[in-house]
């Protein structure tokens, strides 16, 4: 979450507050690298949650409201 916030801040600074491409290109490139690292960490965390069967799943119920469950093979509450 914090990494995503820093991406937004760097992009804003690079795109709107910095003059000259030699100055803003490194900022935007750094933001891109942070976004890629954040995505990789999020995927690793999701794989850990899946292997422990602790992913929060929120399927829609017949009534239209979202259900909640963490076990893959279980009925939602």
C-alpha positions in Angstrom: 0.0 0.0 0.0 2.8 2.4 0.9 4.7 1.6 -2.2 1.6 2.4 -4.4 1.4 5.8 -2.6 5.0 6.5 -3.4 4.4 5.6 -7.0 1.6 8.2 -7.2 3.8 10.9 -5.5 6.8 10.2 -7.8 4.6 10.2 -10.9 2.9 13.4 -9.9 6.3 15.1 -9.2 7.8 13.8 -12.4 4.9 14.6 -14.7 3.7 17.9 -13.3 6.4 19.5 -11.1 9.7 18.8 -12.8 11.0 20.6 -15.9 13.2 19.0 -18.5 13.1 15.4 -19.6 16.6 14.7 -18.1 15.1 15.5 -14.7 11.6 13.9 -14.9 12.5 10.6 -16.8 14.4 9.2 -13.8 11.5 10.0 -11.4 8.9 8.3 -13.7 11.2 5.4 -14.3 11.7 4.9 -10.5 8.0 5.0 -10.0 7.6 2.3 -12.7 10.2 0.1 -10.9 8.5 0.6 -7.5 5.1 -0.4 -9.1 6.6 -3.5 -10.5 8.2 -4.4 -7.2 4.9 -3.8 -5.3 3.1 -6.0 -7.8 5.6 -8.8 -7.3 5.3 -8.6 -3.5 1.5 -8.6 -3.7 1.6 -11.7 -5.8 4.0 -13.4 -3.4 1.7 -12.6 -0.5 -1.3 -13.9 -2.3 0.5 -17.2 -3.1 1.3 -17.5 0.6 -2.3 -16.9 1.6 -3.5 -19.4 -1.0 -1.1 -22.1 0.2 -2.3 -21.5 3.8 -5.9 -21.4 2.6 -6.4 -18.0 4.2 -7.5 -15.9 1.2 -10.6 -13.8 2.0 -13.1 -14.6 -0.6 -16.3 -12.5 -1.0 -18.7 -14.3 -3.4 -22.1 -12.9 -4.1 -25.1 -14.6 -2.4 -28.5 -15.3 -3.9 -29.9 -12.3 -2.1 -27.3 -10.0 -3.8 -25.2 -9.3 -0.8 -21.6 -10.4 -0.5 -20.7 -13.4 1.5 -17.4 -14.1 3.3 -15.3 -17.2 3.5 -11.6 -18.0 3.9 -11.6 -21.8 3.2 -11.7 -22.6 -0.5 -14.0 -25.6 0.1 -16.6 -24.1 2.4 -20.0 -22.4 2.4 -19.9 -18.6 2.6 -21.4 -16.9 5.6 
